[in-house]
Amino acid sequence: MNVPASVITPKVVKWFRLYAGSLTFIYFISAALFLVMYFIGLRFAGLEVNPLREVAGGWLFKLYWFGLTFMFAVSGSAFAATFFLPRKPWAWVYDMILICYGIAIATCIPVAIPLLIYWIKPETRSYFGRN
């Protein structure tokens, strides 16, 4: 189903792009900081001894930091992908899932809930060709 190019972009799409861009930036910066903290160590933060580093020879520490860094990188990539998606019905669903993902983050709730309310309105659905 092709969407006509002359359709006016709803304001909520512009707000969603700001939301997605902000979370992309936050997640990639967090992933970079976790990598820096892993390689430099936690001495910079004033923590000479880390209890995770001493459990089972440090494998739990490495697994924990790798998991967090990986989660931040994947989440940042998911939000960054929204800028390259076509205006198709499945992209509307993908974006809505990311808005709901933001509801799970306590600091994003005041932005994500109104964004979700306006996202499910008919003009946004028709903009993505979802009727």
SULNOR-V900978 format. One record per residue. RES is the residue in three letters. SS is DSSP state (H for helix, E for strand, C for the rest). Layout:
RES_SS / RES_SS
//
This chain:
MET_C / ASN_C / VAL_C / PRO_C / ALA_C / SER_C / VAL_C / ILE_C / THR_C / PRO_C / LYS_H / VAL_H / VAL_H / LYS_H / TRP_H / PHE_H / ARG_H / LEU_H / TYR_H / ALA_H / GLY_H / SER_H / LEU_H / THR_H / PHE_H / ILE_H / TYR_H / PHE_H / ILE_H / SER_H / ALA_H / ALA_H / LEU_H / PHE_H / LEU_H / VAL_H / MET_H / TYR_H / PHE_H / ILE_H / GLY_C / LEU_C / ARG_H / PHE_H / ALA_H / GLY_C / LEU_C / GLU_C / VAL_C / ASN_C / PRO_H / LEU_H / ARG_H / GLU_H / VAL_H / ALA_H / GLY_H / GLY_H / TRP_H / LEU_H / PHE_H / LYS_H / LEU_H / TYR_H / TRP_H / PHE_H / GLY_H / LEU_H / THR_H / PHE_H / MET_H / PHE_H / ALA_H / VAL_H / SER_H / GLY_H / SER_H / ALA_H / PHE_H / ALA_H / ALA_H / THR_H / PHE_H / PHE_H / LEU_C / PRO_C / ARG_C / LYS_C / PRO_H / TRP_H / ALA_H / TRP_H / VAL_H / TYR_H / ASP_H / MET_H / ILE_H / LEU_H / ILE_H / CYS_H / TYR_H / GLY_H / ILE_H / ALA_C / ILE_C / ALA_H / THR_H / CYS_H / ILE_H / PRO_H / VAL_H / ALA_H / ILE_H / PRO_H / LEU_H / LEU_H / ILE_H / TYR_H / TRP_H / ILE_C / LYS_C / PRO_H / GLU_H / THR_H / ARG_H / SER_H / TYR_H / PHE_C / GLY_C / ARG_C / ASN_C
//
